[in-house]
C-alpha cells in the first residue's frame, strides 16, 4: 500500500505541475515515505495487519470522515499545489527560507505522528474497540500529553505542506481536510468513552485533545 500511495501522490504532484523538476515535491515524498518504511521495519506485524484490514466493529461514520479528510489532505492538497506553484506559477511567491522551514515542520509533524503509532499497539486505521486484540487504554509516550497525537502530528504536517510546496491555494484543501480530522477526534472520544474500559478516567487525566494546554 505504501508504494501505491507514493506513486499516487507523485502522480498528483507532478501530473498537476506538468514537470518532474520540482525539488520540494521530491523532498515531501521522501519525508512521507520514511515513517511508512519505518513502520514496516519496526511495528508489530499484528498492528500492521489491523491497519491494513480492520477487524469487526468499525465505526462507519468514522470511515466516511476519514475518507473525506484523506482525499482533501493528500491528493487534494497535492493537485492544487502542483497547479498553483508550478504549472500556473505561484499566486503568492514564497521565499525559499519559508519553504524550507515549512518542510522541517512537515517532517516534525510526521515524526510526532509516527511516535504515536509506535507507542500505541491499537493504532487502527478506523475507530473500533478491538476486543479481539485485548484493547486497553494507552497513556504513555505522546498520549501522556494529548489524547490524539497521531492526528495532531499529521495535521501539523499538512498545514505546513502548502508552504513547503510554495502554494497558498493549497491551504484550502488542507484546511478542509483538517476539519474532517478534527471531527474524527470528537467521534473517537465519544466511541472510546462509551465502549473502552478506562477511557473516561484517561480523558479526565489528559484533558487536551490536540494541543497541550490549549485544546
N, C-alpha and C positions, 0 to 999 in steps of 0.2 A: 504493500500500500504506500509506503514512503516513496519509493521510486516513482510510482504512478502520480503521487501528489506533486513531487518536484517537477516532473515532466509537464503536468497540467499547469502548474504555476509559472513555469518557464515559458510555456506556450502563451499564457495570458500576458505576461510581461513583454516578451519580445515580439509576439504577434501584434499586440496593440501598438508597441513602439515602432514596429516595422524595421527594426535593426537589432543586431546582436551586440553592437558596440555600445554597451551601457554598463559601465563598471559597477555602479551602485546596485543595479539589479542582480548582477552576479554575486555581489557580496551578500545581499539579502538572502538569496537562495542558499548560499553556503552556510550562513548562520542558521537558517531554518533547518537545514539538513543535519547539522551537528548533534543537537539534542535527540533527534529522531534516531540517528545511528547509535548514540549512547544508550538509548532505551533498549534497543535490540541486544546490546552488549552486556548491560548491567541489570536490567529489570527482571523481576521474577517472570518466568515463562507463563505461569498461570495468569498473571495480570495482563500480559500481552494478549493471551487468548481471550480474556474477558473484554479487553478494549476492542479487539477485532470482531468478536461475536458475543455481544452481551447475553447474559442468561435471562431467565424468566422474570417478569415483573417490572419491565422497563416502563417508565413514565412516558406515555405517548405525547403528552403536551410538551415535555422537555425535548423530545425528538424534533418536534416542529420548531421550537425556539432555537435549538442547536443548529438545525439545517439552515434556517433563515440567517442566523448570525454568521455561520460559516461562509455562506455564499457572499455575504456583504464584506466580511473581514478579509477574505482571501481572494477568490477570483475577482470580486467586485472592485476591491481596492487596487489590485494589480492592473486590471484593464484600464481603469480610469487614470492611474498613474502613467501607464505607458502612452496613452493618448495625449495626456496633458504635458508630461515632462519631456517627451521625445518627439512623438510624431508631429504634434502641432506647436511644439515649443512651449515652455512653461508659462502659465498665466501670470505667475508671480515668481520671478527668478530668485533662487535661494543660494546664499553663499556656500561654498564648499565646506567651510567650517561648521555651518549649521547642519549640513547633511551628514558629515562625519560624526558630529555629536549625537545626532538622532540615531545613527546606525549603532553607536555604542549603547544608547538607551534601549534600542531594539534587542540587542544581544543580552543586555542585563535583564530585560523582561522575560525573554525566553529562558535564560539561566534560572531565574527565580521560579518560573513555571515548572522547569524540569526538577528543581529541588522538591517542589510539591509532589510531583509524580513519584519521585524516588522515595519520598517519606511516607507515602500512602499506598499500602498494598491493595486498597479498594478503589483506586482512582479510575473509575469506569468512564467510558465514553458518554453514556447517558445515565441519568439518575435512576437508581434502583437500590433497594435494600437487598444486599447479597447474602441471603440466609444460607444459600448453598455453599458459601465460602466463609461462614462464621464471621460475618460482617460485625465490626466493632468500631467505636469512635477513635479517630486518630487525633491526638492533641500535641504531638511533638513536632520538632522542626518548624517550618513556617506556619504550621497550624496552631502553634502557641501564640502567634502574632495576630493572624486574621483567619476567618473561617473558610475563605475561598482563595487561597494563594495561587492555585493554578489559573483561575480566571484573572486574578489581579495581574499576574505576570504577563499573560497573553494579551490582555487589554493594554497594559503599558507598552508592550512591544508594538502593537498595531496602531496605537495612537501616535507613536513616534515614526511609524513606517512612511506615511506620506511625506514627512520632512526629509527622511533619509533618501527617498526616491525623487525628491525635488518637485512634488506636486501638491499644491494647495487644494485642488479639486478632489484629490483622493481622500481628503478628510471627511467628505460627505458619506461615502460607503463605510469608512472606518467608524464614524460616529454612529451610523445606523446599526452596524454590527455590534457595537458596544452596548447599545440599548437592549438588544436581544439577549446578550450575555448577562447583563445586569438583571434582566428579568429572570434568567435562569437561576441566578443566585437566590432570589426570593423564593422561587418554586422549590428549589432544592432544600432550602432551610425548612420550608413547610413540610415537605415529604419526610425528611430525616427526623424532624421534631416529633412527627406523628408516629413514625414506624421504627426508628432506630433507638434501642435502649441506650440511655446515657447522653443522647444528643441535647436534650433540654438543659442538662447540667453543664455540658460543654458550651452551649450557647450563652448561658448565664456568665460563665467564666471569661469567655473570649467574645466580647461584645461587638468587635469590629468585623464588618463583613468583607470589605475590600481594601480599606486604607486605615492603618493603625491610628487610633485616637481621633479619627475624623468621621469614618462611616463604615 
